[in-house]
Amino acid sequence: MFSSTALAFETCYTSTEQIASLSSGQSELKTSYIEISKLDNAYAIQGLLWGGNFHICSIQSPVEGQQAPLLMQTHGKQLVFELKQADYDIDCRLEFSFDNDALLIKDTNSHCSQYVFSCGAHVSLHQTRLVKTAESCTQLFPHRLNMEQQ
């Protein structure tokens, strides 16, 4: 459990579930993950979430053409990323909160998954729950986590 005096967000969080194809009905186990690392005054986030019909959502920097982690700031006991673009009516607020050994994701209005990250139609960030693992995501998913942290 995380105490209010020492917040330790850095680690790997995962969730494994049966994902089914809507066309063939075939399914297989897929593991979603979020890796959280500390960088100076922010936290670097990299991840891949699976959804129905094998759609995925890649969590990384929203800067086009940049292969870098998403940077999130602490707000109390949460990590938060915000991106507002009034011209496009985008009001993304991604929140990570922590409950015992789990990461809970909030994207209340779905603007982050719809407009900011590369998310398939059958993937939702909101109310996603991932469990803290003993291993790092780099050990568990070495072929996926090859982005350089800047």
N, C-alpha and C positions, 0 to 999 in steps of 0.2 A: 504494500500500500504506500502511496506517496504522502509524505507529511507536508504540512504547510511551511515548515522551515527549510526543507531541502527537496525541491522538486527535481526529480530525475526522469526526464522524458526520453533521454537517448537510449534507444534500443530498437529491436525489430518487433513488429506486431503482425500477426497473421490470422487468417481464417480459411479453412478448407471446406468446400462444399461441392455437392454434385451439381454440375452445370449440364443442361440439356439443350440439344438442338431442336428448334421449333419445327424444322422441316423433316428431319429424319427420326426424331425422337430419341436418338442415341445420346448417352450422357457419359461424362467422366469427371473424376475429381480434379478440381483446380484450386490452387491456393492463391489468395489475395494477400498482399503485404504492403506495409508502410515501414520505411526505415527512417528513423529520426536521429540526427547528429547535431551536436552543438557547434556553432560557428560564431565566435566573438559575441555579439549582442543579439543573435538570432538563432533559429533552429533550421537546419537544412532537411527538407523532406523529399523523399523519392518513393514512388510506389506504383503498384499496378493492382487494380481491382477487377475482378471477374463478375460478369452478370449473365443473365439469360441469353441463350442463343450464342454463347461464346463471345459476347461483346466485352470489350475491356475499357478501362478508364486509366489513363496514364497521369499520375500526379507528379508534376515537375514544373519548372519555371514556365510561366505563360508567355514569355518573350519569344516571339516567332523566330525560328532558326537557331535558338540557343538550347543546347543540351546541358542544362544545369538544374540543380535541385530547386524546389520551391522554398523561399525563405518565409518563415513564420515568426511572429513576435509573441512574447508572453503577455498575457492579460490575466493577472491573478494566477489561477491554477489551470489556465487554458493556453493553447497555442492558437493564434488567429492570423488569417490572411484575408485582406480586403482589397477589392479592386472595383472601383466605381467609374463608369463611363457614361455620363449623362446623355451624350449624343446618341448612344446606342441603347439606352435604357437598361444598362447592366449595373447591377448592385450585388456583386458577389461578396459574401462573407462566409468563409470556411472556418469552422471552429473544431478544434480537437480538445476534448475533455478526457479526463482519466478517472476510472473507477476501479479500484483495486488493481488488478493486473490487466485491465482492458483499456483500449483506446476507443472512444466513441466519437463519430464524425457527424457534424451538423452542417447541412447546406439547405437551410430552411426553405428558401424560395427557388432552389435548384438552378440558380444563375451560374454558380461555379461549374457544375457538371454540364450545363447546356451551352455556356458561352466562353468559359475560360480554359477548361481542360479538354483534352481529347477523350471524350467519353462516348461510347456507343449508346444507342437508344435504350438498351435494356440494362443499363448500369445506373444505379443511383448512389450518390455519395451520402445522402441524408440517412441518418440512423444506421450507418454501417458500424459494426462492432468487430474489432480485431483484438486478439489476445497476445499479451507480451510473451516473447519466446526467450529461451536461454541463449540460443545462438544468434549471431548477427545475420541480417538479411544477406550480407555479402557472402557469408558461408553457405546459406541456404539457397540463394539465387545468384550465383556468380555470373552466369550468362546474361542476367537481366540488369545487374547493377554495374554498368561499366561507364557511367557518366562521371566526368571529372567534377569534383566539387571546387568551386571557385571562391 
